[in-house]
Amino acid sequence: MSSYYYQERQSYAASSGRPVTYAVQRLILANIIVFAVQLIVSIPLSGIGVAPPGLALLSGTPAMQPEYWLGFNPDLFRIGAIWQLGTYMFLHGGLSHLFFNMLMLYFFGPDIERILSTRQFFRFYLLCGAVGVLAQFGLTFFGSDSVPTVGASGAVLGVLAAYAVAFPQREIRIFPWPFAIYAWALALLIFLMSLFIDSQNPATAWATHAGGMVCGFVYMKSAPTIRTWFERVPKKKTKDPADHIGDAVDNIFKFDEEKRRRK
């Protein structure tokens, strides 16, 4: 049901021919710029490891490095560094890390933006990233190491999960696999890999990946119901004279739609 709903919305909100939508384009550009700045800042500070008073180095990350303050640092988050919920997803651990995240955003993001609208897509992307890293943060209460997390993987995989909800039967070809795979199968495969393979690698924030995907899935599954509910809520009448003009315009469009149906 939700798949049909999203395909209908996508057909009405189709792109005007541009391969990359506004929000996706800006997010990719922002990630590239931040990564360049990250490299420029990190290189001259790579040997500095003196922490400010009261703060110790975390897992070999010097306190002067941008990853310490702008990556998601559980120890700093506990004492109020809430900005890291948003900043961590624009930092990356290397060029390949950045490349594959932006590649996935490039391929799967535009269709989701066309469905949700540009403003809502920005909110959705940031929400998936924040929820994902909070899932990783939750592991620290069960004895997991408090190491900084960087990367857009939680947000991007949330977009992939949303794509699988909206277009589950779309076939995707991934080099070098010789056969296509459905979108829902690809999302499920990556989710299971996060749980059972990435979780064995201490350098991978597997809970961020899984948490972002769960957020994207739940968001897209619940969005049609929420929209339908809001559409059924009667709008309050006001005494604004412009309301009468709006009602008249709405009636004109309704009349045109009725004529088309009769033809």
N, C-alpha and C positions, 0 to 999 in steps of 0.2 A: 504494500500500500504506500509506504513512504517513498519507495523507489519511483512509483508512478507519479506521485505528487511532485517529486523533485525534477523528474524529466519534463513534466508539464511546465513547471516554473522556468526551467532552463530554456525551453523552446521559446518562451516569451521574452526572456532576458538574454537572448543570444548576442554574442559579440558582433561588433560592426566590422569584423574582419581582422582586428588586431590579435596577434597570437598571444600576447601577454597583457593581462588586465592591469589596471592602475595599481591596486594594492600589492599584487604579486611583484610587479616591476619595482615598486618602491622598497619592498622588503628585501628583494635580492640586492638592490643597489645599496641599501643600508648595511646589509651584512658584509658586502664586499668592502665598503668604505671602512667600517669598524675593524674588519680583519687587517686591512692595510695599516690603520692607526695602531692596532694592537702590536703588529710586527715592529713598527717604527719605535714605539715606546718600549717594547720588551727587550730589544737588542742591546741598547746601552745600559739597561738596568739588570741584565741577566746575571751579573755577579753580585748584586746587592741583596743581602738577606737579613738586614737589621730590622727587626720588627719594632713598631712603636711600643711604648711602655704598656705592659699588661697584656700584650698580644703575642702569642707564639706563632712560629711558622707552621703551616699546615702541609703535611705530606710533601715537603721539599719545595713548596711554592713560596718564593720570596715575598715578603709583605709589600715590597715596592712594585711588584708586578700587577698589571691591571686585572689578571685573573683572580687575585686575592680579594680585591675590593668590588669588582664588577661581576665576577663569576658568582655562582651560588655557593656561598661559603656557610655551611651549617652553623659554625661557631659564631660568626658575625650575625647571621640571621636571628639567632636566639637573643641577641642583645639589641635588635632593632633595625638591622640592615634590610628593610623590606624592599628597597629598590632593586635588590638583586633578583627578585622574582621576574623582573622584566629585562634587566640588563644582561643576565647570564646567557640568554638565547641569541645574543648578537655577537658573542665571542666564540671562537673555535680553536680546537686543539691542533690544527694543521690545515694545509691546503686541501688535502683529500677529504677531510672532515667537512670543510666548507663546500667543496665542489658537489659532493653527493647529496648533501642537504638541499642546496640550491637547485640541483637538477630535479629532485623530487618535487620541490615547490613549483618549479617551472612547468612540469608536466601535469600535476594534479591540482594546483592552486587555482588556475583561471576558471575552470568549470564551477568550482565551489564558490568563488567570488561572484560569478554571474548569477548564481542561485541566491546567495545570501545578501548581496549588495556590498559595495566597497567598504562602507563604514562597519557593517556587521562582520565582514570578513576580518578586518583588523582586530576587532574585539575577540572573535573566535580564535584567531591565531594566537594572540597573547594569552587567552584563557587556557588553551591546550598546553602551551609552554609552561604556564604557572602551575597548573594542576599536575603536570608531569613531574616537575622538579619537587613539588610538595610530596609526591609519592616517594621520591628518592629520599627526601628529608625524613619521612616517616621511618625509613629503615634505620636511621641513626638511633632510634629508641630501642632497637632490637640488637644493638651491638655493632652495627655497620660503621665503618670508618667515616669520620667527618672530613671528607676530602672535597675540594671545590669542584663544582660541575659547570661545564661550559658546553655550548652548542645549541642549535635550533632543532635537534632531532625530535624532542618532545612535541614541539609545535608542528613540525612538518609531518610527523607520523600521525598527528591528530587530523591533519588535512587529508592524508591517505585514507584514514578510517572513515572520514566524512565522504570521501569519493566512493568508497566501497558501499556505503549506505545508499548514496544517490544513484550510482550506476553499477550495481553488483554484477551484471552480466557483460559488462564491457571487457573486451579481450585486450590484454596488454602483452606486448612482446619485450622480453628482456634479454639483451645480448649477454652470454652466447647461447642461451637456451634455444633449442630449435622449434619449440612450440609455444603457443600463446597460453596465457593463464588469465582466468577471470579476475576482476578487481577484488571481489570478496575473498577469493582464494589467496591472492597476493597479500592482502591485509592480514588474513588469518595466519598465513605462514610467517610473516614478519613478527606478529604478536607472539606466536609460539616460540620463535627463535629468541625473542627478548626474554621470555620466561625460562627457557631450558638451556640455551646456549650462551647468550650474552651474560646471563646471571653468573656464569662460571668464570667470567673475566673481570677481575677487580678494577680494570681500567675503563670499563664500560658502565655507564649509568643506565642499566637495564630497566630499573623502575621508572625512570623518566620517560623512556620509550613506551613502556606499557601503560603508564598513567596518562600520557598524552593521547594514546590511541583510544583508551577507554573514554576519556573526556570527549574526543571527537565523535565517537560512536554514539554516546548518550545524547550529546548535543543535537546531532542530526536526526536521531530517532525521535526525540521529544519535540523538536522545533515545529513539525507540522501540526501536532496536537495543540501546542501553545498558540500558534498562529490562528488555528481554527477557533480556539476559545476566544481570542481577542476579537476576531471578526464577528463573533456572535454577541459580544457585549454591546448593548445599545449605546450609541453615542449621546452625550448630553446635549440638550438643546440650549442654545444661547440666543441672546437678543441682538447679536451682531448682524447688521444688515447684509454683510457679505455672505452670511450663511444662505440667504435666500437665492443669491446668485449661484452659489455652489450647488444648491439643490436643483436649480433649473438646468445647469450644465449636466449634472448627473442624469436627469430625466431625459435629456436629449440623447445621451449615449445609450441609455437603456432602450429608448425608442428605436434607435438605429440597430441595436443588437436584435431586437424583436423582429424588425423587418427582415434582417438577414436570415433569421431562423425560418421565417414563413416562406422565403424564396427557396 
